[in-house]
């Protein structure tokens, strides 16, 4: 066999898009079929069975919970808030927060890699080859990657799936994405997990978890403060750039 024969055969370009296409198909299907299943009402009806299974098979419950949470984030399925609250309900504040953060980070990196391998690779190459405004925006983003990524994680108004997809489409470094995701989602995740810790009492009263707690001044204030700190390096670089001009 010659050296030329041993060279790997190049895969057709369309195969790079298969992971993201699969995610899109599952996400669309899940949006129509899982809204009623991944809900607080389902959790209320099955809470006793879940607690009994957790007490009898704790490692299995951890594995199953993490797998479901990762799937929810990876495929942008409805029920992420329910899953986060469930983490606090089943495992407490500390363990629940750790599981929620780790699972959400794994799911986010999965969709990031799928998007970057396909559409992101193509789009980033086209932007780099262009001479327009988009190339300048991408260059500015690359100069401030960590600050921008922290900012979009800390601002609650940015949908989670958007914060996962957009960085992949503009060529953000994977290590920066994973690092800022793991740290940036901690504040909001801890708050939502905390809601789950008292979920049993809420259900006993016949109530529904109140996730509006995230928007209370004593909660959103510190989070926005962190967002401001994340934006500060961007502001400083912009001011320095104007002075140099």
For each residue, the residues with C-beta under 8 A, 3 or more apart:
1: 5 6
2: 5 6
3: 6 7
4: 7
5: 1 2
6: 1 2 3
7: 3 4
8:
9:
10:
11: 15 16
12: 15
13: 16 17
14: 17 18
15: 11 12 18
16: 11 13 117 118 121
17: 13 14 20 21 118 119
18: 14 15 21 22 118
19: 22 23 113 114 117 118
20: 17 23 24 111 114 115 117 118 119
21: 17 18 24 25 118
22: 18 19 25 26 114
23: 19 20 26 27 74 75 76 111 114
24: 20 21 27 28
25: 21 22 28 29
26: 22 23 29 30 75 77
27: 23 24 30 31 75 76 77
28: 24 25 31 32
29: 25 26 32 33
30: 26 27 33 34 75 76 77 78
31: 27 28 34 35 77 78
32: 28 29 35
33: 29 30 37
34: 30 31 37 38 77 78 79
35: 31 32 38 39 78
36: 39 42
37: 33 34 42 79
38: 34 35 42 72 77 78 79 82 83
39: 35 36 42 43 79 82
40: 43 44 82 85 208 209
41: 44 45
42: 36 37 38 39 45 46 82
43: 39 40 46 47 50 82 85 86 89 199
44: 40 41 47 203
45: 41 42
46: 42 43 49 50
47: 43 44 50 51 89 199 200 203
48: 51 52
49: 46 52 53
50: 43 46 47 53 54 61 86 90
51: 47 48 54 55 90
52: 48 49 55 56
53: 49 50 56 57 60 61
54: 50 51 57 58 61 90 91
55: 51 52 58
56: 52 53
57: 53 54 60 61
58: 54 55 61 62
59: 62 63
60: 53 57 63 64
61: 50 53 54 57 58 64 65 90
62: 58 59 65 66 91 99
63: 59 60 66 67
64: 60 61 67 68
65: 61 62 68 69 83 86 87 90 91 99 103
66: 62 63 69 70 99 102 103 106
67: 63 64 70 71
68: 64 65 71 72 83
69: 65 66 72 73 80 83 87 99 100 103 104 107
70: 66 67 73 74 103 106 107 110
71: 67 68 74 75 77 107
72: 38 68 69 75 77 79 80 83 107
73: 69 70 76 80 103 104 106 107 108 110 111 160 164
74: 23 70 71 107 110 111
75: 23 26 27 30 71 72 111
76: 23 27 30 73 111 161 164
77: 26 27 30 31 34 38 71 72 80
78: 30 31 34 35 38
79: 34 37 38 39 72 82 83
80: 69 72 73 77 83 84 104 160
81: 84 85 192 211
82: 38 39 40 42 43 79 85 86
83: 38 65 68 69 72 79 80 86 87 100 103
84: 80 81 87 88 100 104 189 192 193 196
85: 40 43 81 82 88 89 192 193 195 196 199 209 211
86: 43 50 65 82 83 89 90 196
87: 65 69 83 84 90 91 96 97 99 100 193 196
88: 84 85 91 92 93 96 97 100 192 193 194 195 196 197 199
89: 43 47 85 86 96 196 197 199 200
90: 50 51 54 61 65 86 87 96 196
91: 54 62 65 87 88 95 96 99
92: 88 95 96 197
93: 88 96 97 190 193 194 197
94: 97 98
95: 91 92 98 99
96: 87 88 89 90 91 92 93 99 100 193 196 197
97: 87 88 93 94 100 101 186 189 190 193
98: 94 95 101 102
99: 62 65 66 69 87 91 95 96 102 103
100: 69 83 84 87 88 96 97 103 104 189 192 193
101: 97 98 104 105 182 185 186 189
102: 66 98 99 105 106 182
103: 65 66 69 70 73 83 99 100 106 107
104: 69 73 80 84 100 101 107 108 160 181 185 189
105: 101 102 108 109 178 181 182 185
106: 66 70 73 102 103 109 110
107: 69 70 71 72 73 74 103 104 110 111
108: 73 104 105 111 112 160 163 164 177 181
109: 105 106 112 113 174 177 178 181
110: 70 73 74 106 107 113 114
111: 20 23 73 74 75 76 107 108 114 115 161 164 165 168
112: 108 109 115 116 164 165 167 168 174 177
113: 19 109 110 116 117 168 174
114: 19 20 22 23 110 111 117 118 168
115: 20 111 112 118 119 120 164 165 168 169
116: 112 113 120 121 168 169 171 174
117: 16 19 20 113 114 120 121
118: 16 17 18 19 20 21 114 115 121 122
119: 17 20 115 122 123 169
120: 115 116 117 123 124 168 169 170 171
121: 16 116 117 118 124 125
122: 118 119 125 126
123: 119 120 126 127 169 170
124: 120 121 127 128 138 169 170 171
125: 121 122 128 129
126: 122 123 129 130
127: 123 124 130 134 135 138 170 171
128: 124 125 135 138 171
129: 125 126
130: 126 127 134 135
131: 135
132: 135 136
133: 136 137
134: 127 130 137 138
135: 127 128 130 131 132 138 139
136: 132 133 139 140
137: 133 134 140 141
138: 124 127 128 134 135 141 142 170 171
139: 135 136 142 143
140: 136 137 143 144
141: 137 138 144 145 148 170 172
142: 138 139 145 171 172
143: 139 140 237
144: 140 141 147 148 233 234 237
145: 141 142 148 149 172 173 176
146: 149 150 176 179 180
147: 144 150 151 230 231 232 233 234
148: 141 144 145 151 152 234
149: 145 146 152 153 167 172 176 177 180 181 184
150: 146 147 153 154 180 183 184 226 227 230
151: 147 148 154 155 227 230 231 234
152: 148 149 155 158 162 163 166 184
153: 149 150 158 163 180 181 183 184 185
154: 150 151 184 187 188 223 224 226 227 230
155: 151 152 158 224 227
156: 188 214 215 220 223
157:
158: 152 153 155 162 163
159: 162 163
160: 73 80 104 108 163 164
161: 76 111 164 165
162: 152 158 159 165 166
163: 108 152 153 158 159 160 166 167 181
164: 73 76 108 111 112 115 160 161 167 168 181
165: 111 112 115 161 162 168 169
166: 152 162 163 169 170
167: 112 149 163 164 170 172 177
168: 111 112 113 114 115 116 120 164 165 172 177
169: 115 116 119 120 123 124 165 166
170: 120 123 124 127 138 141 166 167
171: 116 120 124 127 128 138 142
172: 141 142 145 149 167 168 176 177
173: 145 176 177
174: 109 112 113 116 177 178
175: 178 179
176: 145 146 149 172 173 179 180
177: 108 109 112 149 167 168 172 173 174 180 181
178: 105 109 174 175 181 182
179: 146 175 176 182 183
180: 146 149 150 153 176 177 183 184
181: 104 105 108 109 149 153 163 164 177 178 184 185
182: 101 102 105 178 179 185 186
183: 150 153 179 180 186
184: 149 150 152 153 154 180 181
185: 101 104 105 153 181 182 188 189
186: 97 101 182 183 189 190
187: 154 190 191 222 223 226
188: 154 156 185 191 192 214 223
189: 84 97 100 101 104 185 186 192 193
190: 93 97 186 187 193 194
191: 187 188 194 195 213 214 219
192: 81 84 85 88 100 188 189 195 196 211 214
193: 84 85 87 88 93 96 97 100 189 190 196 197
194: 88 93 190 191 197 198
195: 85 88 191 192 198 199 209 210 211 213
196: 84 85 86 87 88 89 90 96 192 193 199 209
197: 88 89 92 93 96 193 194
198: 194 195 201 202
199: 43 47 85 88 89 195 196 202 203 209
200: 47 89 203 204
201: 198 204 205
202: 198 199 205 207 208 209
203: 44 47 199 200 206 207
204: 200 201
205: 201 202
206: 203
207: 202 203 210
208: 40 202
209: 40 85 195 196 199 202
210: 195 207 213
211: 81 85 192 195 214
212: 215 216
213: 191 195 210 216 219
214: 156 188 191 192 211 219 220
215: 156 212 219 220
216: 212 213 219 220
217: 220 221
218: 221 222
219: 191 213 214 215 216 222 223
220: 156 214 215 216 217 223 224
221: 217 218 224 225
222: 187 218 219 225 226
223: 154 156 187 188 219 220 226 227
224: 154 155 220 221 227 228
225: 221 222 228 229
226: 150 154 187 222 223 229 230
227: 150 151 154 155 223 224 230 231
228: 224 225 231 232
229: 225 226 232
230: 147 150 151 154 226 227 233
231: 147 151 227 228 234 235
232: 147 228 229 235 236
233: 144 147 230 236 237
234: 144 147 148 151 231 237 238
235: 231 232 238 239
236: 232 233 239 240
237: 143 144 233 234 240 241
238: 234 235 241 242
239: 235 236 242 243
240: 236 237 243 244
241: 237 238 244 245
242: 238 239 245
243: 239 240
244: 240 241
245: 241 242
